[in-house]
Amino acid sequence: MGFVEVQFPPDISYGSSGGPEYATDIVMSQNGYEQRNVTWSQARARYNVAHGVKSKTQLDTLVAFFRARKGRAIGFRFKDWTDYQVEGESLGAGDGVTTAFPLVKRYSSGTVEEVRRIYKPVSGTVQVYVDGVSQVSGLNVQTTQGIVSFVSPPAEGAAITADFEFDVPVRFDTDRLSATLEAYGIHSWLDIPLIEVRV
C-alpha cells in the first residue's frame, strides 16, 4: 500500500510553507557563460509543515498521522492552501468519440503556458460543463486519478470545462519526527518536510 486517499490535517497544512520546485543542471564555462539544462519538465512541490503545529491537539494528530503513514513509506493527500482551486479550466473539445478527459490546470505567463495534470481532485467539488451547460448526470469523476468520463462522448467541437478543488499527492520526506520541549506543554519543530510524489 504505497498511497492512501487520506488528506493531511488541513488545519495543520494551513500554516505550512512551500511550493513548486524544479531541477536544473548548470554548467559554468571558464569565461562565465552558463549552460542550463532543465531535467524536470514538470515541477515537483515541496513543503514544510513544522510551523502549522500550534496546539497539543494538533501535535497529537500529527504524530498519529505520521505513525499511520510509517514515515516515508505511504503517500497521502495534501491541501496546498496557496494553490488548490480551478475555475473554468478547459479540458479539451469533444470529437464525438472520446469519453475520458483528464483534469488539468494551466499556468500562463506571457506567451508561456505550463499544463499541470491534476490527479487528486477533491470529491464533491468537481463541476463539469459542456458548452457552458452544467452536467448533472451522464458522467463519472475518478477522484483517485483525476479523470472525467462521459457515458456518451461529447459532440464534435463541444467545449468541455470544469471547476474543482484538488489536493497534491505527497509523502513525508523523513522517517523521523524530532521535537524540542521548550517549556511544559510547549514544543517546537525545526523541519517536517513533505514532497510531492508522481502518481
C-alpha positions in Angstrom: 0.0 0.0 0.0 2.0 2.9 -1.3 -0.7 5.6 -1.2 -3.9 6.2 0.8 -6.7 8.6 -0.2 -6.5 10.4 3.2 -5.9 14.1 3.5 -3.3 15.6 5.7 -5.0 17.6 8.5 -5.9 20.9 6.8 -5.7 22.9 10.0 -2.0 22.0 10.1 -1.3 22.4 6.4 -2.8 25.9 6.6 0.3 27.1 8.5 2.8 25.3 6.2 5.4 26.7 3.8 6.5 25.5 0.4 5.6 25.3 -3.3 6.8 24.1 -6.7 10.4 23.1 -7.2 12.4 22.3 -10.4 15.7 20.6 -11.0 18.2 22.4 -13.3 21.7 21.4 -14.0 24.0 24.4 -14.6 27.4 24.1 -16.2 29.6 27.1 -15.9 32.3 27.7 -18.5 35.7 29.4 -17.8 34.6 32.7 -19.4 31.5 32.9 -17.2 28.8 31.7 -19.6 26.3 29.2 -18.4 24.6 26.2 -19.9 21.3 25.4 -18.2 19.6 22.1 -18.6 16.1 21.6 -17.2 16.0 18.0 -16.0 12.3 18.0 -14.9 9.7 19.1 -17.4 7.1 19.5 -14.6 7.6 21.0 -11.1 7.6 18.9 -8.0 6.2 20.5 -4.9 8.0 20.5 -1.5 6.5 21.7 1.8 7.4 22.1 5.4 4.6 21.6 7.9 6.5 22.2 11.1 5.1 25.7 11.7 1.5 24.5 11.2 1.5 22.8 14.6 0.2 25.3 17.1 -1.5 23.2 19.8 -1.2 20.0 21.8 -4.2 18.6 19.9 -2.5 19.3 16.6 0.7 17.7 17.8 -1.1 14.5 18.8 -2.9 14.5 15.5 0.4 14.9 13.6 2.2 12.2 15.5 -0.7 9.7 14.9 -0.8 10.6 11.2 3.0 10.2 10.9 2.9 6.8 12.6 0.0 5.7 10.4 1.9 6.6 7.3 5.1 4.8 8.6 7.2 7.9 7.9 8.2 8.0 4.2 6.5 4.7 3.3 2.9 5.7 2.4 1.8 8.7 0.4 -1.3 10.8 1.1 -3.2 13.9 0.0 -2.2 17.4 1.0 -4.0 20.7 0.6 -1.7 23.4 -0.7 -3.6 26.5 0.5 -1.7 28.7 -1.9 -2.9 26.7 -5.0 -5.9 24.3 -4.7 -8.7 25.8 -6.8 -9.5 25.7 -10.5 -12.3 27.7 -12.3 -13.4 27.4 -15.9 -10.5 25.3 -16.9 -10.6 23.8 -20.4 -10.4 20.0 -20.5 -10.5 20.0 -24.3 -13.1 19.7 -27.1 -15.4 16.9 -28.0 -14.8 14.9 -31.1 -17.9 12.6 -30.9 -15.7 9.7 -29.9 -13.6 10.5 -26.8 -15.3 9.9 -23.5 -12.5 10.4 -21.0 -10.8 13.7 -20.2 -8.1 14.3 -17.7 -8.3 17.2 -15.2 -5.6 19.8 -15.7 -4.7 23.3 -14.5 -2.9 25.8 -16.8 -0.4 28.4 -15.6 0.3 31.2 -18.1 3.0 33.9 -18.1 3.1 35.9 -21.2 3.3 33.5 -24.1 4.5 30.6 -22.0 1.9 28.1 -20.7 2.5 25.1 -18.5 -0.2 22.5 -18.2 -0.3 20.7 -14.9 -2.0 17.3 -14.7 -4.3 17.1 -11.7 -4.6 13.6 -10.2 -6.3 14.2 -6.9 -9.5 16.3 -7.2 -11.5 16.7 -4.0 -14.6 14.6 -4.0 -17.8 16.6 -4.4 -16.1 19.7 -5.8 -15.9 18.8 -9.5 -18.4 20.6 -11.7 -18.2 19.8 -15.4 -19.6 22.0 -18.2 -20.2 21.2 -21.9 -20.6 24.4 -23.9 -21.2 26.2 -20.7 -24.0 23.9 -19.6 -23.5 22.2 -16.2 -23.6 18.4 -16.4 -25.5 16.9 -13.5 -25.7 13.3 -14.9 -24.2 11.1 -17.6 -20.6 11.3 -16.3 -18.3 9.9 -13.7 -15.4 11.6 -11.9 -12.5 9.4 -10.8 -11.1 11.3 -7.8 -8.2 8.9 -7.4 -6.8 9.5 -10.9 -8.4 12.8 -12.0 -10.4 11.6 -15.0 -13.8 12.8 -16.1 -15.6 10.0 -18.0 -18.8 10.7 -20.0 -21.4 7.9 -20.7 -21.8 9.3 -24.2 -19.0 11.2 -25.9 -19.5 15.0 -26.2 -20.4 16.2 -29.6 -17.6 17.3 -32.0 -16.4 20.8 -31.2 -18.2 20.9 -27.8 -16.1 22.9 -25.2 -15.5 20.9 -22.0 -14.6 22.9 -18.9 -14.5 22.3 -15.2 -14.4 23.9 -11.8 -12.9 21.9 -8.9 -10.6 21.8 -5.9 -7.6 19.5 -5.7 -5.0 18.0 -3.4 -1.4 17.3 -4.0 -0.2 13.7 -3.7 2.7 13.8 -1.2 4.7 11.7 1.3 6.8 12.6 4.4 10.4 13.2 3.3 11.7 12.0 6.7 11.4 8.8 8.7 11.9 10.7 12.0 10.0 13.3 13.9 12.2 15.4 16.2 10.6 17.8 18.6 12.2 20.1 21.2 10.4 20.6 24.5 11.0 24.4 25.2 8.7 24.5 28.3 6.0 22.4 29.8 3.5 21.8 27.1 5.4 23.8 24.5 7.1 22.0 21.7 9.0 23.3 18.6 9.8 21.6 15.4 12.6 22.7 13.1 11.6 20.7 10.0 8.8 18.3 9.0 9.3 18.0 5.2 6.8 16.7 2.6 7.5 16.1 -1.0 5.1 15.6 -4.0 5.0 12.1 -5.4 4.5 11.2 -9.1 1.3 9.1 -9.5 
